[in-house]
Amino acid sequence: MENLLEITLKGNEKHLSQLFSYSKKRKKANLSSLQDYMAHVFNQTLVRDQIYGAWAQVLLKEDKYVLKIYSPHHDLSEYKDLIGSYMKAGKMALSIFKDNKKEIKKAGKNSMKFLLPFGLSMKKTKSVQLLHFPPLETFVYQDYLYSPTNRRWENLLGYNGMTEAFFPELESIVDCVPIAAPGDDSKGIEPFNNYFTPYVKEMLRARLKQEGDYTQPVVAYGGPVRDWLEKSFPKESNGHLEPLSLLTLQLFDSGVKTPVLCANHPSKYLYYTDDDKPSDYATKKEIMTQDLIAAGWQSRMAYGSKVKSTQVLEKMKKHWTGNPRVEEIMRQEDKAYGYTL
């Protein structure tokens, strides 16, 4: 059992500042140094892995940044490989970003910023959420899970019997494009959808664990992510995916399989909360039903058998299709997320 780890974070101040997206703006959030900010990132991970009582700090010794993690109650040895794999994938993403920086800057007019997923579960990850890109407000909140997207999906998990204690294990995010942009700027990000494919595959491997013949499940959210899957895995996707499409990927040389379910983007329903047109009601209800099915599949696959992904999906479809709770949930979410008083 290793309850004290010291991991050298390879790179100088400039490189690590770029990798962790540390800037003067983050100094204003009481994270007054690069060391403080990197410690914040890893302390968030420890909390979301429920490694309570643990402590992470980053020390500077002879121009080397050393991550020090301590917990008297937990075996921390797994973090050596997990953090190493995360850093490796991140450096790949940063390299791709630098190679295309001029084009990205031109498209984003300085509103697009490199951003890796940070502070998320590593050791206790039960599922991975594949999303398009991170919202720019992540820089404001210093928390990768503080957004309408994540909070609404947590509610959908709650409707499927999950409690808040389980949420962090289910929310280990990988973005197809690790560039933060305004939340409604999908079109601005679109030209770069396939630039980072090698990184995405590498980060998925860093997040997923090989357990027998299968890894944890992945949920892929929204049209751009489905397009990415179609282009990156044409054979597995058969060239066409839609909400509730199910596929199996082989991301590891060992041949271990990863079940993937396509879902709507969690924010899609939010565009309908104030829509009371009778002609749109069927579409609105279909979106909510699909969302509940996908969240139910995710939660049951995360804590059950990976082999029966199709059976689990059919069970969730049967449970939520025509279920009177769907309309009750719609009324509840319309009131909570709507923009009218």
QUISULQUI-V496887 format. One record per pair of residues at least 6 apart in sequence whose C-alpha atoms are under 6 Angstrom apart, sorted by the first residue. I is the first residue (numbers start at 0). J is the second residue. If there is no record, write none. Layout:
I;J
I;J
This chain:
0;74
1;74
1;75
1;76
2;69
2;70
2;71
2;74
2;75
3;68
3;69
4;67
4;68
5;66
5;67
6;65
6;66
7;64
7;65
8;64
8;65
30;36
34;57
38;55
38;56
38;57
40;117
40;118
41;118
42;55
43;118
44;118
44;119
44;120
47;120
47;167
48;120
48;123
53;69
53;70
54;68
54;69
55;67
55;68
56;66
56;67
57;65
57;66
58;64
58;65
84;205
85;205
88;198
88;201
88;202
91;198
92;198
111;179
111;180
112;178
112;179
113;178
114;177
114;178
114;179
115;177
119;171
120;168
120;171
123;168
124;168
125;168
125;169
125;215
125;301
126;169
126;215
126;216
126;217
126;301
127;171
127;172
127;217
128;171
128;172
128;217
128;218
129;172
129;173
129;174
129;218
129;219
130;174
130;220
131;174
131;175
131;224
132;174
132;176
132;177
133;179
134;179
134;180
134;181
134;182
135;179
135;180
135;181
137;143
148;265
148;266
155;291
156;294
159;295
175;199
208;214
212;255
213;255
213;256
213;257
214;257
216;258
216;259
217;259
218;259
218;260
218;261
219;261
219;262
220;262
220;263
220;264
221;263
221;264
229;236
229;238
242;261
242;262
242;263
243;261
243;262
244;260
244;261
245;259
245;260
246;259
247;257
247;258
247;259
248;256
248;257
249;256
272;333
272;337
273;337
292;315
292;316
296;312
